[in-house]
Amino acid sequence: MRHTILQCEGFIYRQELDAERRVTSAWLMAAWQRAKRMPSLRSVVSKVKRGRTPPAPVDKVKAKADFNKMVEEMAGDLNIQPTGEQDG
């Protein structure tokens, strides 16, 4: 039952991120409509690629342990047991 609350909170968080993305996209479209001269697509894409760093290779065991630690820190006071170990 309690894991459902976490799923709902995750859904709400993803919806907030999606809304933020949509607002940003709308703002950029409006800004480019007002621009006298559109920048080249190549320059826009290269700026986006420069701002993003590729993710480092991740050890699956370490990633799972880090995730479990994060979940424990966030939901430790809720007494949620890991999946498969819940009663009833």
ABEGO torsion letter per residue (X at the ends): XAAAAAAAAAAAAAAAAAAAAAAAAAAAAAAAAABABBBBAAAAAAAAAAABBBBBBBBAAAAAAAAAAAAAAAAAAAGBBBBGABBX
